[in-house]
Amino acid sequence: MHPKLQAPMSKVALLCAALALPMAAHSGPAPGSITSVPPAVYVAPSAAKSAAIVRAFVAAPSRVITLPTPTAREITQFKAANANRKPGAKSRPLIVGMGREMPALERLVRGGELTWLALPDGAQAARVDVRSPGAAGVRLALLMAPTDPDVTVRFMGSADGSQIFGPYSANHIAAVGEREGAFWTPVLEGEFGGIEIHASAGVKVDSISLTVLRISHLAVAGEGLRHIVEKDVRDIGLAGPCEVDVACVAGSSPALSNTAKSVAKMLFTDEHGATLECTGTLLNDSVVSFNPYFFSASHCLDSQTAASTLNTYWFFDAAQCNSKAVPKYVLLTGGAMLLGRSQDYDWALVRLRESPPAGAQFSGWRADPLGAGELANTVHHPEGDLKKSSQGQTQGYRTFDDGSTFAQMRWSQGSTEPGSSGAGLFTYNQARGFYELRGGLYGGEGSCTNPAGIDLFSRLDKALPVMRQYLTPNIANPNGEIAVVEFYNKGLDHFFMSSNPAEINDLDTGVHAGWVRTGFRFLAYGDPAQAPAAATPVCRFYLKPDLGDSHFYSGDPGECADVAVKFGQSWVYESVNVFWILLPDKTTGSCPEGFRPVYRFFNSPRTNHRYTAEVDVRDDLKTTPGWIAEGYGPDATIMCSPND
């Protein structure tokens, strides 16, 4: 169970939950803002004809790395990870694969030690297989050293008919490994994962090296579904008996059938090798750009590693009502870029790195508060099963002690289960004849065995203000609000934030190596002429590399001046105004109504500051050794960010 579902609620929250009251009246959108977008049917561009020949995978490996058969302890721990959850607890992803470390002496693969196959064009290729006995599929975590740009890598599983993935540039694999700690392969079906290294003519193969850090041993994998028998359905048929195939309601609701085409089953891997499942929804934007924005839960996509390893299964639907036949699904393996998320409100938005398949729909959405008693649906993959639809009524909002609020749902048809996490909550727009996404599944107690249980959904209206640059790029911005984006560098173990678009792009694209988005962001002002009169400039200092290689920000002109005078020998005064923001009351730390606190913490051993608007992150830092609160009042508030 997620900590929020264990924490006591305030008296107001308990009253609202008991009476199923809607939240207090919203102040309303800013003039000229966009709070809803209709759906759009995706038309894939015509595939260009190519005369390229797809080269066969190298037939025989020159090296095989075999892990021991999983121990009884490994299997018990893996089973317990799912079995220990309470019925209906969905605020953790469904775990379908366990991480296994490679033996230290087996990790490094040197090109000079492999047997290379000479190809007709003068190139060479070699193959390495990694085996985890009994796996339905595997994912491999790899590192490569930067090498010749003409070195590429492909991957294939050992199951019959397995797809060949790639080629991937070896230098791309090296860059991802430096930035994220490892490059994870797509899901490779079968207990062997094959790695093929291709070196163009003239490349010195003894300069190539590959490290296999760990493996994710999958208990269930997609291609295995193509070879099932009725008694061994794996994913298919695992959902509870109350769940309803989308195919069972599609005939009576074409709009719901269309909405289901925006929903995909998610499979992703964390840095430790655990592979997990959730559900997500493809979102349209206000200019119908067909940028593949994909919405889910923060507890699913909680890092760039999760986003980078994302595989999405499209049209994983029953062909007919109650059919357990394996559908002709489409698998995308390109991963995604993490754009934004909130731990407090449990939403996440990523951009897929591949175009969606032909026939997919970009879902419409509405970022307005929900009233109590509204009819709503969720479309989801419970237990990773074929796509289901559940229907019920909203029960108002529940408020938690961190101030976050979630929409409550009680189901009258179907329910949700592990694997449903992140699935969209949709309401029907009667006037326009389509469904609109309102949020994503956080957690709750609803299940087939507890039909009266309440489920909780995040709020798109809370996410939109900090995600407008993606979902409503043509919106007017009369207040000059800009996003301040947080990054993390694993090698330095440092946090950094920026509001400068060029700098953000450089960090995103590896110009400054090793930095990835955490997903956390808050709003500030980019132009003092558009900001409130009380807004102050935020200065930025840079600590020289030999002293810590870090940054410091302050919106207090007095503090900026003091740092320049007292620490000018070590801290470089980079800017007097990277953005503008309001300051809190210096006694209480409180922010004006309509503004969100931003908290500052300092880690002395690493000489690094962190700024966050997430209450849950603030509370974690308060109890994490090495971090010291530096803001005003009991909660260490240092700035006040506009809410919308």
GUKEKOL-980970 format. One line per 8 residues: number of its first residue (from 1); their letters; for each residue x, y, z of C-alpha. Coordinates in pm, whole numbers, plus 50000, padded with zeros to 5 digits. Last residue first. Example, Ala and Ser with C-alpha at 12.3 -4.5 7.8 and 13.67 -1.06 7.14 Angstrom:
2
2	SA	51367,49894,50714 | 51230,49550,50780;
% end
This chain:
644
644	DNPSCMIT	49814,52803,48756 | 49962,52735,49100 | 50216,53019,49102 | 50539,52927,49286 | 50636,53067,49625 | 51002,53055,49731 | 51221,52939,50022 | 50982,52732,50234;
636	ADPGYGEA	51172,52526,50493 | 50864,52355,50641 | 50883,52496,50994 | 50924,52855,50876 | 51171,52987,50620 | 51403,52778,50407 | 51728,52594,50476 | 51634,52234,50558;
628	IWGPTTKL	51945,52014,50598 | 52005,51692,50402 | 52289,51461,50510 | 52073,51187,50660 | 51728,51161,50498 | 51439,51240,50736 | 51371,51596,50622 | 51453,51496,50264;
620	DDRVDVEA	51164,51248,50260 | 50923,51513,50393 | 51027,51759,50123 | 50993,51491,49855 | 50637,51419,49975 | 50560,51792,49978 | 50673,51834,49617 | 50766,52195,49533;
612	TYRHNTRP	51136,52110,49530 | 51473,52285,49547 | 51791,52085,49610 | 52127,52226,49711 | 52458,52043,49673 | 52784,52058,49866 | 52804,51674,49856 | 52880,51621,50227;
604	SNFFRYVP	52677,51934,50315 | 52350,51842,50146 | 52136,52155,50149 | 51757,52174,50130 | 51523,52433,49982 | 51141,52413,49965 | 50905,52566,49707 | 50561,52656,49843;
596	RFGEPCSG	50266,52678,49599 | 50081,53000,49527 | 49707,53064,49490 | 49676,53216,49836 | 49999,53384,49941 | 50282,53163,50068 | 50359,53069,50430 | 50712,53033,50565;
588	TTKDPLLI	50589,53150,50906 | 50854,53408,50989 | 51000,53490,50649 | 50656,53515,50486 | 50719,53352,50151 | 50900,53506,49852 | 50743,53550,49508 | 50927,53450,49189;
580	WFVNVSEY	51137,53590,48905 | 51373,53393,48677 | 51746,53351,48608 | 51786,53703,48748 | 52119,53812,48901 | 52318,53559,48704 | 52640,53356,48724 | 52795,53492,49046;
572	VWSQGFKV	53084,53243,49079 | 53103,53082,49426 | 53452,53003,49559 | 53623,53340,49601 | 53290,53523,49614 | 53189,53346,49934 | 53131,53629,50181 | 53059,53919,49945;
564	AVDACEGP	52871,53739,49666 | 52688,53518,49915 | 52580,53823,50116 | 52451,54004,49805 | 52237,53707,49701 | 52105,53673,50056 | 51999,54037,50054 | 51836,54008,49714;
556	DGSYFHSD	51624,53713,49841 | 51513,53496,49550 | 51805,53261,49601 | 51976,52996,49391 | 52291,52786,49444 | 52474,52563,49197 | 52729,52279,49217 | 53076,52174,49097;
548	GLDPKLYF	53207,52095,49447 | 53525,52286,49526 | 53745,52177,49234 | 53447,52228,49002 | 53386,52592,49102 | 53058,52654,49282 | 52814,52834,49054 | 52581,53107,49177;
540	RCVPTAAA	52230,53191,49056 | 52012,53489,49148 | 51632,53480,49156 | 51469,53815,49081 | 51184,53925,49310 | 50808,53915,49255 | 50607,54167,49463 | 50466,54350,49158;
532	PAQAPDGY	50325,54027,49019 | 50502,53903,48704 | 50435,54031,48351 | 50690,54316,48352 | 50927,54099,48556 | 50951,53853,48264 | 51024,53481,48299 | 50800,53408,48594;
524	ALFRFGTR	50802,53085,48797 | 50629,52748,48774 | 50736,52417,48926 | 50901,52101,48801 | 50970,51740,48902 | 51025,51486,48625 | 51363,51381,48764 | 51512,51490,48435;
516	VWGAHVGT	51844,51340,48333 | 52202,51474,48346 | 52511,51264,48270 | 52672,51467,47995 | 52620,51839,47939 | 52557,51837,47564 | 52361,51521,47641 | 52037,51603,47462;
508	DLDNIEAP	51816,51674,47764 | 52083,51886,47937 | 52142,52090,47622 | 51767,52131,47573 | 51725,52252,47930 | 52007,52503,47876 | 51843,52636,47560 | 51501,52656,47727;
500	NSSMFFHD	51636,52840,48037 | 51423,52754,48341 | 51690,52541,48507 | 51733,52312,48806 | 52020,52101,48939 | 52050,51797,49165 | 52382,51626,49236 | 52497,51266,49289;
492	LGKNYFEV	52796,51357,49070 | 52779,51037,48865 | 52403,51009,48906 | 52336,51358,48770 | 51982,51478,48845 | 51767,51739,48671 | 51481,51965,48787 | 51281,52185,48549;
484	VAIEGNPN	51161,52539,48624 | 50862,52598,48398 | 50774,52946,48276 | 50488,53185,48353 | 50476,53509,48153 | 50156,53624,48322 | 49965,53676,47995 | 50055,53333,47859;
476	AINPTLYQ	49808,53269,47576 | 49773,52901,47490 | 49913,52763,47164 | 50132,52498,47328 | 49835,52345,47512 | 49939,51989,47603 | 50318,52028,47588 | 50393,52381,47713;
468	RMVPLAKD	50085,52352,47932 | 50244,52085,48154 | 50289,52284,48477 | 49930,52417,48480 | 49789,52090,48337 | 49877,51856,48623 | 49622,51975,48880 | 49339,51975,48624;
460	LRSFLDIG	49452,51628,48517 | 49360,51503,48862 | 49486,51171,48997 | 49242,50885,49054 | 49145,50701,49374 | 48949,50377,49401 | 48679,50315,49662 | 48579,49960,49757;
452	APNTCSGE	48213,49865,49713 | 48301,49585,49471 | 48540,49420,49718 | 48604,49070,49582 | 48618,49195,49221 | 48842,49475,49341 | 48820,49835,49468 | 49052,49920,49757;
444	GGYLGGRL	49245,50218,49626 | 49534,50325,49407 | 49658,50602,49179 | 49453,50550,48864 | 49489,50835,48612 | 49311,51166,48552 | 49025,51340,48365 | 49042,51180,48018;
436	EYFGRAQN	48761,51284,47786 | 48517,51050,47609 | 48342,51140,47285 | 48002,51242,47149 | 48029,51620,47141 | 47725,51719,47348 | 47733,51409,47563 | 48098,51448,47665;
428	YTFLGAGS	48154,51115,47836 | 48386,51096,48136 | 48713,50906,48138 | 48948,50797,48417 | 49277,50688,48263 | 49482,50388,48370 | 49793,50475,48574 | 49777,50155,48779;
420	SGPETSGQ	49559,49887,48616 | 49841,49630,48647 | 49732,49551,49001 | 49351,49542,48992 | 49053,49756,48889 | 48675,49701,48898 | 48398,49573,48672 | 48055,49733,48655;
412	SWRMQAFT	47906,49937,48940 | 48240,50080,49048 | 48297,50341,49319 | 48536,50620,49225 | 48710,50891,49429 | 48898,51180,49269 | 49228,51262,49438 | 49348,51563,49637;
404	SGDDFTRY	49697,51660,49752 | 49742,51877,50060 | 50021,51669,50217 | 49772,51555,50480 | 49551,51394,50219 | 49228,51517,50058 | 48968,51283,49908 | 48747,51416,49631;
396	GQTQGQSS	48386,51357,49528 | 48236,51009,49490 | 48250,50964,49114 | 48022,50700,48971 | 48094,50365,48809 | 48216,50192,48497 | 48498,49945,48424 | 48640,49860,48082;
388	KKLDGEPH	48898,49587,48018 | 49200,49539,47789 | 49345,49189,47785 | 49534,49094,48100 | 49837,49268,48253 | 49695,49187,48599 | 49423,49443,48516 | 49490,49610,48177;
380	HVTNALEG	49283,49930,48176 | 49000,50144,48043 | 48834,50347,48319 | 48481,50478,48302 | 48284,50765,48456 | 47927,50861,48552 | 47926,51177,48763 | 47785,51148,49117;
372	AGLPDARW	48015,51403,49281 | 48146,51679,49053 | 48475,51658,48870 | 48715,51953,48851 | 48820,52073,48506 | 49117,51960,48295 | 48930,51783,48014 | 49087,51529,47782;
364	GSFQAGAP	49065,51386,47431 | 49259,51071,47358 | 49500,51034,47068 | 49367,50732,46884 | 49570,50439,46752 | 49477,50298,46412 | 49831,50300,46274 | 50081,50234,46549;
356	PSERLRVL	50212,50513,46772 | 50522,50704,46660 | 50833,50604,46849 | 51025,50791,47119 | 50714,50817,47335 | 50674,51148,47517 | 50617,51116,47891 | 50361,51258,48135;
348	AWDYDQSR	50332,51142,48496 | 50064,51176,48761 | 50076,51085,49131 | 49948,51408,49292 | 50222,51438,49555 | 50480,51249,49348 | 50421,51480,49056 | 50546,51415,48704;
340	GLLMAGGT	50698,51585,48402 | 50860,51528,48064 | 51012,51179,48095 | 51135,51077,47750 | 51007,50750,47616 | 51100,50393,47530 | 51163,50267,47178 | 51007,49923,47230;
332	LLVYKPVA	50666,49949,47063 | 50466,49624,47043 | 50156,49586,46826 | 49883,49338,46921 | 49729,49078,46697 | 49519,48927,46973 | 49582,48596,47153 | 49251,48415,47190;
324	KSNCQAAD	49091,48442,47531 | 48752,48550,47398 | 48504,48690,47650 | 48357,48937,47397 | 48546,48912,47069 | 48901,48991,46960 | 48991,49054,47323 | 49228,49349,47336;
316	FFWYTNLT	49606,49400,47342 | 49547,49669,47078 | 49881,49835,47166 | 50151,49692,47393 | 50397,49957,47512 | 50760,49895,47610 | 50913,50153,47846 | 51283,50111,47924;
308	SAATQSDL	51366,50479,47874 | 51064,50588,48082 | 51152,50364,48377 | 51514,50480,48363 | 51397,50842,48329 | 51236,50803,48669 | 50903,50756,48847 | 50700,50623,48555;
300	CHSASFFY	50482,50377,48750 | 50440,50555,49086 | 50414,50876,48882 | 50098,50743,48718 | 50012,50747,48345 | 49987,50983,48049 | 50155,50940,47709 | 50234,51231,47479;
292	PNFSVVSD	50299,51100,47128 | 50342,51431,46943 | 50050,51404,46702 | 50063,51783,46655 | 49688,51814,46704 | 49726,52183,46805 | 49552,52151,47143 | 49729,51830,47236;
284	NLLTGTCE	49609,51470,47212 | 49691,51219,47483 | 49797,50852,47456 | 49685,50667,47770 | 49871,50443,48017 | 49847,50112,48201 | 50095,49947,48440 | 50339,49655,48436;
276	LTAGHEDT	50675,49594,48603 | 51020,49452,48538 | 51262,49442,48832 | 51618,49486,48710 | 51760,49703,48987 | 51747,50022,48776 | 51375,49974,48714 | 51224,49798,48413;
268	FLMKAVSK	50917,49882,48205 | 50603,49718,48064 | 50299,49928,47979 | 49963,49811,47839 | 49820,50068,47604 | 49513,50293,47591 | 49438,50531,47302 | 49250,50266,47104;
260	ATNSLAPS	49024,50218,47407 | 48887,50566,47346 | 48756,50452,47007 | 48572,50158,47165 | 48432,50392,47427 | 48294,50619,47153 | 48154,50317,46966 | 47944,50235,47274;
252	SGAVCAVD	47685,49958,47235 | 47907,49747,47013 | 48221,49822,47214 | 48072,49694,47540 | 48180,49328,47529 | 48489,49406,47319 | 48619,49627,47601 | 48635,49305,47802;
244	VECPGALG	48458,49327,48137 | 48620,49242,48471 | 48405,49073,48735 | 48591,48742,48708 | 48924,48892,48815 | 49204,48937,48564 | 49446,48649,48500 | 49268,48527,48185;
236	IDRVDKEV	49536,48629,47940 | 49863,48711,48114 | 49977,48346,48132 | 49713,48148,47941 | 49846,47805,48029 | 49542,47574,48052 | 49400,47701,47724 | 49724,47646,47535;
228	IHRLGEGA	49968,47925,47470 | 50215,47975,47189 | 50143,48335,47089 | 50127,48438,47453 | 50494,48352,47488 | 50565,48647,47261 | 50450,48890,47525 | 50652,48783,47826;
220	VALHSIRL	50564,48645,48168 | 50804,48530,48441 | 51060,48780,48319 | 51423,48756,48435 | 51566,49108,48427 | 51940,49079,48374 | 52238,49255,48522 | 52555,49444,48440;
212	VTLSISDV	52647,49304,48098 | 52960,49501,48005 | 53066,49543,47641 | 53406,49625,47496 | 53522,49717,47146 | 53884,49823,47083 | 53977,49464,46989 | 53734,49495,46698;
204	KVGASAHI	53950,49744,46508 | 53706,49895,46257 | 53827,49881,45896 | 53512,49732,45750 | 53208,49798,45966 | 53174,49640,46309 | 52852,49462,46405 | 52788,49337,46760;
196	EIGGFEGE	52501,49089,46804 | 52355,49040,47152 | 52120,48743,47200 | 51897,48716,47505 | 51827,48356,47600 | 51539,48243,47825 | 51275,48326,47567 | 51140,48653,47429;
188	LVPTWFAG	51370,48955,47440 | 51200,49253,47604 | 51378,49563,47475 | 51738,49613,47588 | 51824,49827,47890 | 52112,50077,47865 | 52267,50132,48206 | 52349,50399,48469;
180	EREGVAAI	52116,50662,48325 | 52343,50924,48168 | 52662,50722,48120 | 52467,50415,48011 | 52255,50618,47771 | 52570,50765,47615 | 52740,50425,47576 | 52429,50271,47416;
172	HNASYPGF	52417,50565,47175 | 52789,50517,47106 | 52724,50153,47019 | 52467,50274,46766 | 52152,50064,46786 | 52058,49833,46499 | 51810,49740,46618 | 51568,49483,46753;
164	IQSGDASG	51528,49143,46582 | 51186,48995,46657 | 51147,48645,46794 | 50986,48392,46561 | 51062,48098,46786 | 51185,48207,47129 | 51560,48272,47168 | 51543,48650,47195;
156	MFRVTVDP	51706,48900,46960 | 51925,49209,46997 | 52124,49431,46760 | 52439,49639,46815 | 52625,49890,46599 | 52990,49989,46552 | 53049,50241,46272 | 53079,50534,46513;
148	DTPAMLLA	53406,50382,46649 | 53393,50354,47026 | 53252,50507,47341 | 53264,50237,47612 | 52961,50015,47639 | 52732,49940,47933 | 52442,49697,47926 | 52135,49601,48129;
140	LRVGAAGP	51970,49299,47962 | 51599,49225,47942 | 51477,48867,47947 | 51175,48659,47847 | 50980,48356,47961 | 51274,48281,48189 | 51338,47922,48296 | 51718,47940,48288;
132	SRVDVRAA	51861,48293,48258 | 52081,48295,47950 | 52301,48565,47795 | 52411,48507,47436 | 52702,48689,47270 | 52729,48727,46893 | 53002,48855,46663 | 52994,49047,46337;
124	QAGDPLAL	53258,49167,46091 | 53243,49406,45796 | 53426,49348,45467 | 53112,49372,45255 | 53074,48993,45230 | 53073,48946,45610 | 53354,48795,45820 | 53226,48631,46138;
116	WTLEGGRV	53412,48732,46452 | 53508,48495,46735 | 53523,48700,47053 | 53821,48766,47282 | 53936,49083,47105 | 53591,49235,47144 | 53611,49214,47520 | 53300,49105,47713;
108	LRELAPME	53299,49212,48079 | 53030,49080,48310 | 53125,48715,48351 | 53382,48750,48632 | 53146,48964,48840 | 52856,48719,48814 | 52562,48905,48659 | 52302,49039,48901;
100	RGMGVILP	51943,48920,48871 | 51642,49153,48871 | 51298,49000,48885 | 51021,49023,48625 | 50641,49053,48625 | 50584,49303,48908 | 50244,49479,48891 | 50301,49848,48959;
92	RSKAGPKR	50248,49981,49310 | 49953,50196,49409 | 49720,49918,49301 | 49615,49761,49630 | 49293,49581,49535 | 49357,49283,49757 | 49643,49365,49996 | 49988,49321,49854;
84	NANAAKFQ	50207,49044,49992 | 50151,48820,49688 | 50313,49061,49443 | 50657,49102,49598 | 50614,48762,49765 | 50638,48582,49432 | 50971,48746,49357 | 51106,48683,49706;
76	TIERATPT	51007,48316,49686 | 51163,48277,49342 | 51491,48434,49453 | 51497,48221,49770 | 51429,47899,49577 | 51727,47985,49362 | 51701,48096,49002 | 51893,47855,48775;
68	PLTIVRSP	52252,47976,48760 | 52333,48245,48506 | 52464,48139,48169 | 52695,48357,47960 | 52740,48215,47610 | 53026,48329,47384 | 53094,48298,47015 | 52723,48274,46949;
60	AAVFARVI	52602,48090,46640 | 52359,48212,46375 | 52449,48579,46349 | 52111,48748,46299 | 52002,48767,45936 | 52053,49093,45751 | 51745,49291,45656 | 51807,49395,45296;
52	AASKAASP	51754,49760,45215 | 51554,49831,44901 | 51323,50058,45086 | 50971,50170,45017 | 50862,50457,45237 | 50593,50369,45488 | 50289,50587,45445 | 50245,50820,45738;
44	AVYVAPPV	50033,50682,46022 | 49688,50834,46055 | 49612,50895,46419 | 49252,50961,46510 | 49212,51275,46719 | 49038,51328,47052 | 48900,51664,47166 | 49095,51906,47391;
36	STISGPAP	48981,52065,47716 | 49101,52332,47958 | 49239,52591,47719 | 49322,52935,47858 | 49202,53263,47707 | 49129,53418,48045 | 49276,53209,48328 | 49075,52909,48430;
28	GSHAAMPL	48829,52920,48717 | 48867,52989,49089 | 48763,52634,49160 | 48473,52582,49397 | 48561,52373,49701 | 48607,52004,49637 | 48312,51778,49571 | 48140,51610,49867;
20	ALAACLLA	48131,51233,49904 | 47987,51271,50256 | 48235,51033,50415 | 48527,51137,50198 | 48460,51508,50246 | 48428,51462,50622 | 48744,51256,50643 | 48933,51513,50438;
12	VKSMPAQL	48811,51800,50656 | 48918,51610,50965 | 49263,51562,50812 | 49360,51224,50676 | 49571,50967,50856 | 49850,50810,50649 | 49810,50453,50529 | 49676,50528,50182;
4	KPHM	49933,50801,50140 | 50213,50557,50222 | 50127,50347,49914 | 50000,50000,50000;
% end
